[in-house]
């Protein structure tokens, strides 16, 4: 979880967690950013926390900005009284306060190719150090305290030059250690920004990941239809076909303004109580047959990012 930033201008690093409280159905999003402006001005740390109750509108608050420490934090994000490590998240923003411990023994999930994360050869890459974690602790919203016990969630990282031109994201805990992660994005780079969204799909079932092989090559065989409140991704790899459909009810979705290291704006529409259907099919002589199907009602974590 330590920072990957080495002092270069024009970089964005993100630590985030999403959690579902099984007792109340509440969704939680804790998002932390290190922004190194493209003009070489000092790096800043900021972020936000959001809570999505089942019986009330979502609530979210920003924290920071705070100076990024001159000496890189050893364990993860640590700025302005907000901390993230592989074992714990703590902080406060407005009326929100949280202290959560994290446990999880699953292997990390590389949504993008492993080489892209280690060698930084793409505009940005994402990894889930803890794809199927369990969170225990408290989240306070004003006078109301939510106590979590073994709540399913994930810890994820992003590192790169900024946000995509358009994007969609899904994290779906499918139970029993199974998980689906989707990032579909359109690059901001000239030429690439005219191409359709490229969907990176990882479906881990029983310890096996689909599609097989390099995630970048697999992404070329998938298609995404981005929109709100519904978006979809479909594609095949060998004798398997994966279909994902996500619905983000407007009344359960928040709009968070983003800014890239060069100052370019974007808006992230996020819903931590989204609905999703994930379908895994296998090809037989007589056609495609359903192998597994998961339907998540208000327990999927999703977003769509847009620019004017």
Buried (B, 14 or more C-beta within 10 A) or exposed (E): BEBBBEEEEBBBBBBBBBBBBEEBBBBBBBBBBBBBBBEEEEBBBBBBBBBBBEEEEBBBBBBBBBEBEEEBBEBBBBBBEBBBBBBBBBBBBBBBBBBBBBEBEBEBBBBBBEBBBEEBEBBBBBBBBBBBBBBBBEBBBEEEEBEBEEBBBBBBBBBBBBBBBBBBBBBBBBEEBBBBBBBBBBBBEEEBEEEEBBBBBBBBBEEEBBBEEBBBEBBEBBBBBBEBBBBBBBBBBEEBBBBBBBBBEEEBBBEBEBBBBEEBEBBBBBBBBBBBBBBBBEEEEEEBEEEBEBEBEBBBBBBBBBBE
